[in-house]
């Protein structure tokens, strides 16, 4: 997981990763993120620097709570 904390949001990071690793145009990636058309499987939290793990976990949890159908009351 290569995430620049305090420099980008989780959605921006997702779009960047889609673009750099899979050549998905940024506008398409942004639309996928906006429409929640992705199943995100995050791996590598153990590879995040120890002093940044809490920040990483909080960012992931915050994003998942915002995007969860349960958080929106379905």
N, CA, C and O atoms as a Tripos MOL2 file, in Angstrom:
@<TRIPOS>MOLECULE
protein
  296   295    74     0     0
PROTEIN
NO_CHARGES

@<TRIPOS>ATOM
      1 N           0.8560   -1.1720    0.0000 N.3       1 UNK1
      2 CA          0.0000    0.0000    0.0000 C.3       1 UNK1
      3 C           0.8980    1.2310    0.0000 C.2       1 UNK1
      4 O           1.6080    1.4890    0.9720 O.2       1 UNK1
      5 N           0.8660    1.9690   -1.0670 N.am      2 UNK2
      6 CA          1.6890    3.1570   -1.1870 C.3       2 UNK2
      7 C           0.7720    4.3720   -1.2050 C.2       2 UNK2
      8 O           0.2350    4.7490   -2.2460 O.2       2 UNK2
      9 N           0.6070    4.9660   -0.0500 N.am      3 UNK3
     10 CA         -0.3460    6.0580    0.1010 C.3       3 UNK3
     11 C           0.3370    7.2130    0.7970 C.2       3 UNK3
     12 O           0.8850    7.0460    1.8870 O.2       3 UNK3
     13 N           0.3130    8.3730    0.1860 N.am      4 UNK4
     14 CA          0.9210    9.5700    0.7730 C.3       4 UNK4
     15 C          -0.0800   10.2330    1.7040 C.2       4 UNK4
     16 O          -0.9480   10.9870    1.2630 O.2       4 UNK4
     17 N           0.0460    9.9470    2.9900 N.am      5 UNK5
     18 CA         -0.8840   10.4880    3.9600 C.3       5 UNK5
     19 C          -0.7930   12.0090    3.9980 C.2       5 UNK5
     20 O           0.2840   12.5910    3.8750 O.2       5 UNK5
     21 N          -1.9280   12.6200    4.1680 N.am      6 UNK6
     22 CA         -2.0770   14.0670    4.2580 C.3       6 UNK6
     23 C          -1.8860   14.7560    2.9070 C.2       6 UNK6
     24 O          -2.0390   15.9740    2.8160 O.2       6 UNK6
     25 N          -1.5550   14.0030    1.8600 N.am      7 UNK7
     26 CA         -1.3580   14.6130    0.5500 C.3       7 UNK7
     27 C          -2.4690   14.2630   -0.4230 C.2       7 UNK7
     28 O          -2.7010   14.9990   -1.3830 O.2       7 UNK7
     29 N          -3.1650   13.1460   -0.1930 N.am      8 UNK8
     30 CA         -4.2280   12.7600   -1.1030 C.3       8 UNK8
     31 C          -5.3020   11.9780   -0.3520 C.2       8 UNK8
     32 O          -5.0570   11.3650    0.6870 O.2       8 UNK8
     33 N          -6.4810   12.0270   -0.9160 N.am      9 UNK9
     34 CA         -7.5870   11.2910   -0.3190 C.3       9 UNK9
     35 C          -7.5680    9.8510   -0.8190 C.2       9 UNK9
     36 O          -6.8940    9.5380   -1.8000 O.2       9 UNK9
     37 N          -8.3000    8.9860   -0.1470 N.am     10 UNK10
     38 CA         -8.4110    7.5970   -0.6030 C.3      10 UNK10
     39 C          -8.9810    7.5540   -2.0300 C.2      10 UNK10
     40 O          -8.4280    6.8410   -2.8680 O.2      10 UNK10
     41 N         -10.0640    8.2870   -2.3390 N.am     11 UNK11
     42 CA        -10.5630    8.2440   -3.7210 C.3      11 UNK11
     43 C          -9.5160    8.6980   -4.7470 C.2      11 UNK11
     44 O          -9.3960    8.0990   -5.8160 O.2      11 UNK11
     45 N          -8.7650    9.7470   -4.4260 N.am     12 UNK12
     46 CA         -7.7150   10.2010   -5.3480 C.3      12 UNK12
     47 C          -6.6390    9.1370   -5.5150 C.2      12 UNK12
     48 O          -6.1340    8.9310   -6.6180 O.2      12 UNK12
     49 N          -6.2890    8.4640   -4.4320 N.am     13 UNK13
     50 CA         -5.2820    7.4040   -4.4860 C.3      13 UNK13
     51 C          -5.7710    6.2460   -5.3540 C.2      13 UNK13
     52 O          -5.0060    5.6930   -6.1440 O.2      13 UNK13
     53 N          -7.0500    5.8780   -5.2070 N.am     14 UNK14
     54 CA         -7.6190    4.7970   -6.0060 C.3      14 UNK14
     55 C          -7.5310    5.1430   -7.4880 C.2      14 UNK14
     56 O          -7.1060    4.3200   -8.2980 O.2      14 UNK14
     57 N          -7.9360    6.3670   -7.8420 N.am     15 UNK15
     58 CA         -7.8890    6.8090   -9.2420 C.3      15 UNK15
     59 C          -6.4550    6.7860   -9.7530 C.2      15 UNK15
     60 O          -6.2030    6.3500  -10.8770 O.2      15 UNK15
     61 N          -5.5230    7.2470   -8.9420 N.am     16 UNK16
     62 CA         -4.1160    7.2490   -9.3360 C.3      16 UNK16
     63 C          -3.6030    5.8240   -9.5680 C.2      16 UNK16
     64 O          -2.8960    5.5670  -10.5430 O.2      16 UNK16
     65 N          -3.9560    4.9130   -8.6800 N.am     17 UNK17
     66 CA         -3.5210    3.5270   -8.8210 C.3      17 UNK17
     67 C          -4.1250    2.8720  -10.0650 C.2      17 UNK17
     68 O          -3.4340    2.1480  -10.7810 O.2      17 UNK17
     69 N          -5.4010    3.1220  -10.3220 N.am     18 UNK18
     70 CA         -6.0360    2.5920  -11.5270 C.3      18 UNK18
     71 C          -5.3350    3.1000  -12.7750 C.2      18 UNK18
     72 O          -5.1340    2.3540  -13.7330 O.2      18 UNK18
     73 N          -4.9650    4.3710  -12.7570 N.am     19 UNK19
     74 CA         -4.3070    4.9730  -13.9110 C.3      19 UNK19
     75 C          -2.8830    4.4600  -14.0870 C.2      19 UNK19
     76 O          -2.4930    4.0830  -15.1920 O.2      19 UNK19
     77 N          -2.1080    4.4430  -13.0140 N.am     20 UNK20
     78 CA         -0.6960    4.0880  -13.1460 C.3      20 UNK20
     79 C          -0.4690    2.5850  -13.3290 C.2      20 UNK20
     80 O           0.4540    2.1860  -14.0390 O.2      20 UNK20
     81 N          -1.2890    1.7570  -12.7050 N.am     21 UNK21
     82 CA         -1.0760    0.3090  -12.7910 C.3      21 UNK21
     83 C          -1.8470   -0.3540  -13.9190 C.2      21 UNK21
     84 O          -1.3970   -1.3560  -14.4730 O.2      21 UNK21
     85 N          -3.0120    0.1990  -14.2670 N.am     22 UNK22
     86 CA         -3.8870   -0.4660  -15.2390 C.3      22 UNK22
     87 C          -4.2620    0.4200  -16.4240 C.2      22 UNK22
     88 O          -5.0860    0.0280  -17.2500 O.2      22 UNK22
     89 N          -3.6680    1.6080  -16.5160 N.am     23 UNK23
     90 CA         -3.8880    2.5550  -17.6050 C.3      23 UNK23
     91 C          -5.3680    2.9080  -17.7900 C.2      23 UNK23
     92 O          -5.8240    3.1330  -18.9110 O.2      23 UNK23
     93 N          -6.1120    2.9550  -16.6760 N.am     24 UNK24
     94 CA         -7.5020    3.4130  -16.7090 C.3      24 UNK24
     95 C          -7.4730    4.9350  -16.6990 C.2      24 UNK24
     96 O          -6.8900    5.5470  -15.8040 O.2      24 UNK24
     97 N          -8.1060    5.5420  -17.6980 N.am     25 UNK25
     98 CA         -8.1240    7.0000  -17.7750 C.3      25 UNK25
     99 C          -8.6950    7.5610  -16.4750 C.2      25 UNK25
    100 O          -9.6370    7.0080  -15.9070 O.2      25 UNK25
    101 N          -8.1180    8.6540  -16.0190 N.am     26 UNK26
    102 CA         -8.5190    9.2190  -14.7250 C.3      26 UNK26
    103 C         -10.0000    9.5590  -14.6570 C.2      26 UNK26
    104 O         -10.6280    9.3640  -13.6170 O.2      26 UNK26
    105 N         -10.5620   10.0600  -15.7380 N.am     27 UNK27
    106 CA        -11.9930   10.4010  -15.7070 C.3      27 UNK27
    107 C         -12.8560    9.1540  -15.5300 C.2      27 UNK27
    108 O         -13.8940    9.2050  -14.8710 O.2      27 UNK27
    109 N         -12.4340    8.0470  -16.1100 N.am     28 UNK28
    110 CA        -13.1660    6.7880  -15.9410 C.3      28 UNK28
    111 C         -13.0100    6.2890  -14.5040 C.2      28 UNK28
    112 O         -13.9860    5.8720  -13.8810 O.2      28 UNK28
    113 N         -11.7920    6.3320  -13.9840 N.am     29 UNK29
    114 CA        -11.5540    5.9290  -12.6020 C.3      29 UNK29
    115 C         -12.3580    6.7630  -11.6200 C.2      29 UNK29
    116 O         -12.9090    6.2400  -10.6520 O.2      29 UNK29
    117 N         -12.4220    8.0670  -11.8750 N.am     30 UNK30
    118 CA        -13.2040    8.9480  -11.0010 C.3      30 UNK30
    119 C         -14.6840    8.5760  -11.0280 C.2      30 UNK30
    120 O         -15.3540    8.5930   -9.9960 O.2      30 UNK30
    121 N         -15.1820    8.2450  -12.2020 N.am     31 UNK31
    122 CA        -16.5820    7.8520  -12.3220 C.3      31 UNK31
    123 C         -16.8370    6.5180  -11.6030 C.2      31 UNK31
    124 O         -17.8560    6.3570  -10.9310 O.2      31 UNK31
    125 N         -15.9150    5.5740  -11.7470 N.am     32 UNK32
    126 CA        -16.0610    4.2860  -11.0530 C.3      32 UNK32
    127 C         -16.0990    4.4910   -9.5430 C.2      32 UNK32
    128 O         -16.9170    3.8900   -8.8470 O.2      32 UNK32
    129 N         -15.2040    5.3460   -9.0430 N.am     33 UNK33
    130 CA        -15.1680    5.6150   -7.6030 C.3      33 UNK33
    131 C         -16.4700    6.3040   -7.1780 C.2      33 UNK33
    132 O         -17.0820    5.9230   -6.1800 O.2      33 UNK33
    133 N         -16.8820    7.3100   -7.9340 N.am     34 UNK34
    134 CA        -18.0990    8.0580   -7.6050 C.3      34 UNK34
    135 C         -19.3250    7.1500   -7.5820 C.2      34 UNK34
    136 O         -20.1660    7.2580   -6.6890 O.2      34 UNK34
    137 N         -19.4250    6.2580   -8.5600 N.am     35 UNK35
    138 CA        -20.5810    5.3700   -8.6780 C.3      35 UNK35
    139 C         -20.4320    4.0820   -7.8540 C.2      35 UNK35
    140 O         -21.3130    3.2220   -7.8700 O.2      35 UNK35
    141 N         -19.3150    3.9630   -7.1380 N.am     36 UNK36
    142 CA        -19.0300    2.7830   -6.3050 C.3      36 UNK36
    143 C         -19.0870    1.4950   -7.1330 C.2      36 UNK36
    144 O         -19.7260    0.5180   -6.7430 O.2      36 UNK36
    145 N         -18.4160    1.5140   -8.2650 N.am     37 UNK37
    146 CA        -18.4090    0.3800   -9.1720 C.3      37 UNK37
    147 C         -17.1550   -0.4780   -9.0080 C.2      37 UNK37
    148 O         -16.7840   -1.2240   -9.9140 O.2      37 UNK37
    149 N         -16.5140   -0.3700   -7.8630 N.am     38 UNK38
    150 CA        -15.2880   -1.1160   -7.6090 C.3      38 UNK38
    151 C         -15.4260   -1.9300   -6.3320 C.2      38 UNK38
    152 O         -16.0610   -1.4990   -5.3690 O.2      38 UNK38
    153 N         -14.8330   -3.0890   -6.3380 N.am     39 UNK39
    154 CA        -14.6990   -3.8800   -5.1140 C.3      39 UNK39
    155 C         -13.2530   -3.7280   -4.6880 C.2      39 UNK39
    156 O         -12.3500   -4.2230   -5.3610 O.2      39 UNK39
    157 N         -13.0280   -3.0530   -3.5840 N.am     40 UNK40
    158 CA        -11.6720   -2.7480   -3.1480 C.3      40 UNK40
    159 C         -11.1730   -3.8130   -2.1860 C.2      40 UNK40
    160 O         -11.7840   -4.0720   -1.1490 O.2      40 UNK40
    161 N         -10.0730   -4.4130   -2.5400 N.am     41 UNK41
    162 CA         -9.3940   -5.3780   -1.6900 C.3      41 UNK41
    163 C          -8.0230   -4.8000   -1.3960 C.2      41 UNK41
    164 O          -7.1520   -4.7780   -2.2660 O.2      41 UNK41
    165 N          -7.8340   -4.3400   -0.1910 N.am     42 UNK42
    166 CA         -6.5860   -3.6810    0.1810 C.3      42 UNK42
    167 C          -5.6790   -4.6750    0.9070 C.2      42 UNK42
    168 O          -6.0960   -5.3620    1.8390 O.2      42 UNK42
    169 N          -4.4630   -4.7270    0.4640 N.am     43 UNK43
    170 CA         -3.4720   -5.6230    1.0510 C.3      43 UNK43
    171 C          -2.2160   -4.8090    1.3120 C.2      43 UNK43
    172 O          -1.9170   -3.8680    0.5760 O.2      43 UNK43
    173 N          -1.4890   -5.1630    2.3450 N.am     44 UNK44
    174 CA         -0.2020   -4.5180    2.5800 C.3      44 UNK44
    175 C          -0.1560   -3.5860    3.7620 C.2      44 UNK44
    176 O           0.8160   -2.8480    3.9210 O.2      44 UNK44
    177 N          -1.1840   -3.5940    4.6040 N.am     45 UNK45
    178 CA         -1.1370   -2.7140    5.7740 C.3      45 UNK45
    179 C           0.0910   -3.0170    6.6240 C.2      45 UNK45
    180 O           0.6480   -2.1190    7.2550 O.2      45 UNK45
    181 N           0.5120   -4.2730    6.6420 N.am     46 UNK46
    182 CA          1.7040   -4.6420    7.4070 C.3      46 UNK46
    183 C           2.9710   -4.0420    6.8050 C.2      46 UNK46
    184 O           4.0120   -4.0030    7.4600 O.2      46 UNK46
    185 N           2.8860   -3.5760    5.5630 N.am     47 UNK47
    186 CA          4.0470   -2.9820    4.9020 C.3      47 UNK47
    187 C           4.1140   -1.4660    5.0950 C.2      47 UNK47
    188 O           5.1190   -0.8390    4.7570 O.2      47 UNK47
    189 N           3.0500   -0.8820    5.6350 N.am     48 UNK48
    190 CA          3.0370    0.5530    5.9220 C.3      48 UNK48
    191 C           3.9390    0.7970    7.1200 C.2      48 UNK48
    192 O           3.9520    0.0180    8.0730 O.2      48 UNK48
    193 N           4.6890    1.8810    7.0610 N.am     49 UNK49
    194 CA          5.5670    2.2150    8.1820 C.3      49 UNK49
    195 C           4.7570    2.2300    9.4760 C.2      49 UNK49
    196 O           3.6420    2.7500    9.5200 O.2      49 UNK49
    197 N           5.3300    1.6570   10.5130 N.am     50 UNK50
    198 CA          4.6120    1.5020   11.7780 C.3      50 UNK50
    199 C           4.0250    2.8110   12.2910 C.2      50 UNK50
    200 O           2.9070    2.8380   12.8040 O.2      50 UNK50
    201 N           4.7810    3.8960   12.1500 N.am     51 UNK51
    202 CA          4.2970    5.1810   12.6560 C.3      51 UNK51
    203 C           3.1420    5.7440   11.8190 C.2      51 UNK51
    204 O           2.4990    6.7100   12.2300 O.2      51 UNK51
    205 N           2.8720    5.1490   10.6490 N.am     52 UNK52
    206 CA          1.7790    5.6130    9.7960 C.3      52 UNK52
    207 C           0.5910    4.6530    9.7700 C.2      52 UNK52
    208 O          -0.4280    4.9560    9.1480 O.2      52 UNK52
    209 N           0.7030    3.5120   10.4290 N.am     53 UNK53
    210 CA         -0.3600    2.5030   10.3580 C.3      53 UNK53
    211 C          -1.6850    2.9940   10.9190 C.2      53 UNK53
    212 O          -2.7330    2.7680   10.3150 O.2      53 UNK53
    213 N          -1.6520    3.6630   12.0700 N.am     54 UNK54
    214 CA         -2.9030    4.1590   12.6400 C.3      54 UNK54
    215 C          -3.5790    5.1440   11.6900 C.2      54 UNK54
    216 O          -4.7970    5.1140   11.5170 O.2      54 UNK54
    217 N          -2.7870    6.0080   11.0820 N.am     55 UNK55
    218 CA         -3.3310    6.9800   10.1350 C.3      55 UNK55
    219 C          -3.9240    6.2620    8.9300 C.2      55 UNK55
    220 O          -5.0010    6.6180    8.4530 O.2      55 UNK55
    221 N          -3.2080    5.2420    8.4390 N.am     56 UNK56
    222 CA         -3.6900    4.4780    7.2880 C.3      56 UNK56
    223 C          -4.9980    3.7710    7.6140 C.2      56 UNK56
    224 O          -5.9500    3.8300    6.8360 O.2      56 UNK56
    225 N          -5.0460    3.1090    8.7480 N.am     57 UNK57
    226 CA         -6.2440    2.3810    9.1360 C.3      57 UNK57
    227 C          -7.4210    3.3400    9.3290 C.2      57 UNK57
    228 O          -8.5370    3.0400    8.9040 O.2      57 UNK57
    229 N          -7.1840    4.4660    9.9530 N.am     58 UNK58
    230 CA         -8.2450    5.4600   10.1450 C.3      58 UNK58
    231 C          -8.7700    5.9740    8.8050 C.2      58 UNK58
    232 O          -9.9780    6.1460    8.6390 O.2      58 UNK58
    233 N          -7.8800    6.2190    7.8570 N.am     59 UNK59
    234 CA         -8.2870    6.7060    6.5380 C.3      59 UNK59
    235 C          -9.1450    5.6640    5.8190 C.2      59 UNK59
    236 O         -10.1610    6.0050    5.2130 O.2      59 UNK59
    237 N          -8.7410    4.4100    5.8850 N.am     60 UNK60
    238 CA         -9.4960    3.3380    5.2330 C.3      60 UNK60
    239 C         -10.8620    3.1740    5.9040 C.2      60 UNK60
    240 O         -11.8770    3.0590    5.2160 O.2      60 UNK60
    241 N         -10.8950    3.1640    7.2200 N.am     61 UNK61
    242 CA        -12.1590    3.0090    7.9360 C.3      61 UNK61
    243 C         -13.1020    4.1750    7.6650 C.2      61 UNK61
    244 O         -14.2990    3.9780    7.4580 O.2      61 UNK61
    245 N         -12.5620    5.3830    7.6690 N.am     62 UNK62
    246 CA        -13.3820    6.5660    7.3930 C.3      62 UNK62
    247 C         -13.9940    6.4830    5.9990 C.2      62 UNK62
    248 O         -15.1850    6.7390    5.8210 O.2      62 UNK62
    249 N         -13.1780    6.1250    5.0170 N.am     63 UNK63
    250 CA        -13.6700    6.0140    3.6460 C.3      63 UNK63
    251 C         -14.7300    4.9180    3.5370 C.2      63 UNK63
    252 O         -15.7670    5.1150    2.9040 O.2      63 UNK63
    253 N         -14.4690    3.7690    4.1540 N.am     64 UNK64
    254 CA        -15.4190    2.6670    4.0440 C.3      64 UNK64
    255 C         -16.7410    2.9990    4.7290 C.2      64 UNK64
    256 O         -17.8000    2.5840    4.2590 O.2      64 UNK64
    257 N         -16.6920    3.7320    5.8190 N.am     65 UNK65
    258 CA        -17.9350    4.1290    6.5020 C.3      65 UNK65
    259 C         -18.7300    5.1280    5.6620 C.2      65 UNK65
    260 O         -19.9610    5.0910    5.6530 O.2      65 UNK65
    261 N         -18.0430    6.0020    4.9700 N.am     66 UNK66
    262 CA        -18.7160    6.9940    4.1320 C.3      66 UNK66
    263 C         -19.3800    6.3310    2.9300 C.2      66 UNK66
    264 O         -20.4290    6.7800    2.4710 O.2      66 UNK66
    265 N         -18.7710    5.2690    2.4250 N.am     67 UNK67
    266 CA        -19.2540    4.6420    1.1940 C.3      67 UNK67
    267 C         -20.1420    3.4290    1.4260 C.2      67 UNK67
    268 O         -20.7210    2.9010    0.4770 O.2      67 UNK67
    269 N         -20.2560    2.9860    2.6500 N.am     68 UNK68
    270 CA        -21.0500    1.8030    2.9590 C.3      68 UNK68
    271 C         -22.5370    2.0820    2.7850 C.2      68 UNK68
    272 O         -23.0210    3.1300    3.2130 O.2      68 UNK68
    273 N         -23.2740    1.1550    2.1590 N.am     69 UNK69
    274 CA        -24.7230    1.3250    2.0720 C.3      69 UNK69
    275 C         -25.3680    1.4350    3.4650 C.2      69 UNK69
    276 O         -26.3800    2.1160    3.6320 O.2      69 UNK69
    277 N         -24.7830    0.7700    4.4460 N.am     70 UNK70
    278 CA        -25.3200    0.8390    5.7980 C.3      70 UNK70
    279 C         -25.1630    2.2340    6.3890 C.2      70 UNK70
    280 O         -26.0070    2.6790    7.1670 O.2      70 UNK70
    281 N         -24.0860    2.9250    6.0230 N.am     71 UNK71
    282 CA        -23.8510    4.2790    6.5250 C.3      71 UNK71
    283 C         -24.8620    5.2580    5.9310 C.2      71 UNK71
    284 O         -25.1690    6.2840    6.5380 O.2      71 UNK71
    285 N         -25.3760    4.9390    4.7440 N.am     72 UNK72
    286 CA        -26.3450    5.8180    4.0790 C.3      72 UNK72
    287 C         -27.7890    5.4160    4.3670 C.2      72 UNK72
    288 O         -28.7230    6.0420    3.8650 O.2      72 UNK72
    289 N         -27.9690    4.3850    5.1670 N.am     73 UNK73
    290 CA        -29.3280    3.9450    5.4770 C.3      73 UNK73
    291 C         -29.9900    3.1910    4.3420 C.2      73 UNK73
    292 O         -31.2130    3.0590    4.3130 O.2      73 UNK73
    293 N         -29.1930    2.6960    3.4040 N.am     74 UNK74
    294 CA        -29.6640    1.9430    2.2400 C.3      74 UNK74
    295 C         -30.9030    2.6210    1.7280 C.2      74 UNK74
    296 O         -31.4920    2.1720    0.7450 O.2      74 UNK74
@<TRIPOS>BOND
     1     1     2 1
     2     2     3 1
     3     3     4 2
     4     3     5 am
     5     5     6 1
     6     6     7 1
     7     7     8 2
     8     7     9 am
     9     9    10 1
    10    10    11 1
    11    11    12 2
    12    11    13 am
    13    13    14 1
    14    14    15 1
    15    15    16 2
    16    15    17 am
    17    17    18 1
    18    18    19 1
    19    19    20 2
    20    19    21 am
    21    21    22 1
    22    22    23 1
    23    23    24 2
    24    23    25 am
    25    25    26 1
    26    26    27 1
    27    27    28 2
    28    27    29 am
    29    29    30 1
    30    30    31 1
    31    31    32 2
    32    31    33 am
    33    33    34 1
    34    34    35 1
    35    35    36 2
    36    35    37 am
    37    37    38 1
    38    38    39 1
    39    39    40 2
    40    39    41 am
    41    41    42 1
    42    42    43 1
    43    43    44 2
    44    43    45 am
    45    45    46 1
    46    46    47 1
    47    47    48 2
    48    47    49 am
    49    49    50 1
    50    50    51 1
    51    51    52 2
    52    51    53 am
    53    53    54 1
    54    54    55 1
    55    55    56 2
    56    55    57 am
    57    57    58 1
    58    58    59 1
    59    59    60 2
    60    59    61 am
    61    61    62 1
    62    62    63 1
    63    63    64 2
    64    63    65 am
    65    65    66 1
    66    66    67 1
    67    67    68 2
    68    67    69 am
    69    69    70 1
    70    70    71 1
    71    71    72 2
    72    71    73 am
    73    73    74 1
    74    74    75 1
    75    75    76 2
    76    75    77 am
    77    77    78 1
    78    78    79 1
    79    79    80 2
    80    79    81 am
    81    81    82 1
    82    82    83 1
    83    83    84 2
    84    83    85 am
    85    85    86 1
    86    86    87 1
    87    87    88 2
    88    87    89 am
    89    89    90 1
    90    90    91 1
    91    91    92 2
    92    91    93 am
    93    93    94 1
    94    94    95 1
    95    95    96 2
    96    95    97 am
    97    97    98 1
    98    98    99 1
    99    99   100 2
   100    99   101 am
   101   101   102 1
   102   102   103 1
   103   103   104 2
   104   103   105 am
   105   105   106 1
   106   106   107 1
   107   107   108 2
   108   107   109 am
   109   109   110 1
   110   110   111 1
   111   111   112 2
   112   111   113 am
   113   113   114 1
   114   114   115 1
   115   115   116 2
   116   115   117 am
   117   117   118 1
   118   118   119 1
   119   119   120 2
   120   119   121 am
   121   121   122 1
   122   122   123 1
   123   123   124 2
   124   123   125 am
   125   125   126 1
   126   126   127 1
   127   127   128 2
   128   127   129 am
   129   129   130 1
   130   130   131 1
   131   131   132 2
   132   131   133 am
   133   133   134 1
   134   134   135 1
   135   135   136 2
   136   135   137 am
   137   137   138 1
   138   138   139 1
   139   139   140 2
   140   139   141 am
   141   141   142 1
   142   142   143 1
   143   143   144 2
   144   143   145 am
   145   145   146 1
   146   146   147 1
   147   147   148 2
   148   147   149 am
   149   149   150 1
   150   150   151 1
   151   151   152 2
   152   151   153 am
   153   153   154 1
   154   154   155 1
   155   155   156 2
   156   155   157 am
   157   157   158 1
   158   158   159 1
   159   159   160 2
   160   159   161 am
   161   161   162 1
   162   162   163 1
   163   163   164 2
   164   163   165 am
   165   165   166 1
   166   166   167 1
   167   167   168 2
   168   167   169 am
   169   169   170 1
   170   170   171 1
   171   171   172 2
   172   171   173 am
   173   173   174 1
   174   174   175 1
   175   175   176 2
   176   175   177 am
   177   177   178 1
   178   178   179 1
   179   179   180 2
   180   179   181 am
   181   181   182 1
   182   182   183 1
   183   183   184 2
   184   183   185 am
   185   185   186 1
   186   186   187 1
   187   187   188 2
   188   187   189 am
   189   189   190 1
   190   190   191 1
   191   191   192 2
   192   191   193 am
   193   193   194 1
   194   194   195 1
   195   195   196 2
   196   195   197 am
   197   197   198 1
   198   198   199 1
   199   199   200 2
   200   199   201 am
   201   201   202 1
   202   202   203 1
   203   203   204 2
   204   203   205 am
   205   205   206 1
   206   206   207 1
   207   207   208 2
   208   207   209 am
   209   209   210 1
   210   210   211 1
   211   211   212 2
   212   211   213 am
   213   213   214 1
   214   214   215 1
   215   215   216 2
   216   215   217 am
   217   217   218 1
   218   218   219 1
   219   219   220 2
   220   219   221 am
   221   221   222 1
   222   222   223 1
   223   223   224 2
   224   223   225 am
   225   225   226 1
   226   226   227 1
   227   227   228 2
   228   227   229 am
   229   229   230 1
   230   230   231 1
   231   231   232 2
   232   231   233 am
   233   233   234 1
   234   234   235 1
   235   235   236 2
   236   235   237 am
   237   237   238 1
   238   238   239 1
   239   239   240 2
   240   239   241 am
   241   241   242 1
   242   242   243 1
   243   243   244 2
   244   243   245 am
   245   245   246 1
   246   246   247 1
   247   247   248 2
   248   247   249 am
   249   249   250 1
   250   250   251 1
   251   251   252 2
   252   251   253 am
   253   253   254 1
   254   254   255 1
   255   255   256 2
   256   255   257 am
   257   257   258 1
   258   258   259 1
   259   259   260 2
   260   259   261 am
   261   261   262 1
   262   262   263 1
   263   263   264 2
   264   263   265 am
   265   265   266 1
   266   266   267 1
   267   267   268 2
   268   267   269 am
   269   269   270 1
   270   270   271 1
   271   271   272 2
   272   271   273 am
   273   273   274 1
   274   274   275 1
   275   275   276 2
   276   275   277 am
   277   277   278 1
   278   278   279 1
   279   279   280 2
   280   279   281 am
   281   281   282 1
   282   282   283 1
   283   283   284 2
   284   283   285 am
   285   285   286 1
   286   286   287 1
   287   287   288 2
   288   287   289 am
   289   289   290 1
   290   290   291 1
   291   291   292 2
   292   291   293 am
   293   293   294 1
   294   294   295 1
   295   295   296 2
@<TRIPOS>SUBSTRUCTURE
     1 UNK1         2 RESIDUE 1 A UNK
     2 UNK2         6 RESIDUE 1 A UNK
     3 UNK3        10 RESIDUE 1 A UNK
     4 UNK4        14 RESIDUE 1 A UNK
     5 UNK5        18 RESIDUE 1 A UNK
     6 UNK6        22 RESIDUE 1 A UNK
     7 UNK7        26 RESIDUE 1 A UNK
     8 UNK8        30 RESIDUE 1 A UNK
     9 UNK9        34 RESIDUE 1 A UNK
    10 UNK10       38 RESIDUE 1 A UNK
    11 UNK11       42 RESIDUE 1 A UNK
    12 UNK12       46 RESIDUE 1 A UNK
    13 UNK13       50 RESIDUE 1 A UNK
    14 UNK14       54 RESIDUE 1 A UNK
    15 UNK15       58 RESIDUE 1 A UNK
    16 UNK16       62 RESIDUE 1 A UNK
    17 UNK17       66 RESIDUE 1 A UNK
    18 UNK18       70 RESIDUE 1 A UNK
    19 UNK19       74 RESIDUE 1 A UNK
    20 UNK20       78 RESIDUE 1 A UNK
    21 UNK21       82 RESIDUE 1 A UNK
    22 UNK22       86 RESIDUE 1 A UNK
    23 UNK23       90 RESIDUE 1 A UNK
    24 UNK24       94 RESIDUE 1 A UNK
    25 UNK25       98 RESIDUE 1 A UNK
    26 UNK26      102 RESIDUE 1 A UNK
    27 UNK27      106 RESIDUE 1 A UNK
    28 UNK28      110 RESIDUE 1 A UNK
    29 UNK29      114 RESIDUE 1 A UNK
    30 UNK30      118 RESIDUE 1 A UNK
    31 UNK31      122 RESIDUE 1 A UNK
    32 UNK32      126 RESIDUE 1 A UNK
    33 UNK33      130 RESIDUE 1 A UNK
    34 UNK34      134 RESIDUE 1 A UNK
    35 UNK35      138 RESIDUE 1 A UNK
    36 UNK36      142 RESIDUE 1 A UNK
    37 UNK37      146 RESIDUE 1 A UNK
    38 UNK38      150 RESIDUE 1 A UNK
    39 UNK39      154 RESIDUE 1 A UNK
    40 UNK40      158 RESIDUE 1 A UNK
    41 UNK41      162 RESIDUE 1 A UNK
    42 UNK42      166 RESIDUE 1 A UNK
    43 UNK43      170 RESIDUE 1 A UNK
    44 UNK44      174 RESIDUE 1 A UNK
    45 UNK45      178 RESIDUE 1 A UNK
    46 UNK46      182 RESIDUE 1 A UNK
    47 UNK47      186 RESIDUE 1 A UNK
    48 UNK48      190 RESIDUE 1 A UNK
    49 UNK49      194 RESIDUE 1 A UNK
    50 UNK50      198 RESIDUE 1 A UNK
    51 UNK51      202 RESIDUE 1 A UNK
    52 UNK52      206 RESIDUE 1 A UNK
    53 UNK53      210 RESIDUE 1 A UNK
    54 UNK54      214 RESIDUE 1 A UNK
    55 UNK55      218 RESIDUE 1 A UNK
    56 UNK56      222 RESIDUE 1 A UNK
    57 UNK57      226 RESIDUE 1 A UNK
    58 UNK58      230 RESIDUE 1 A UNK
    59 UNK59      234 RESIDUE 1 A UNK
    60 UNK60      238 RESIDUE 1 A UNK
    61 UNK61      242 RESIDUE 1 A UNK
    62 UNK62      246 RESIDUE 1 A UNK
    63 UNK63      250 RESIDUE 1 A UNK
    64 UNK64      254 RESIDUE 1 A UNK
    65 UNK65      258 RESIDUE 1 A UNK
    66 UNK66      262 RESIDUE 1 A UNK
    67 UNK67      266 RESIDUE 1 A UNK
    68 UNK68      270 RESIDUE 1 A UNK
    69 UNK69      274 RESIDUE 1 A UNK
    70 UNK70      278 RESIDUE 1 A UNK
    71 UNK71      282 RESIDUE 1 A UNK
    72 UNK72      286 RESIDUE 1 A UNK
    73 UNK73      290 RESIDUE 1 A UNK
    74 UNK74      294 RESIDUE 1 A UNK
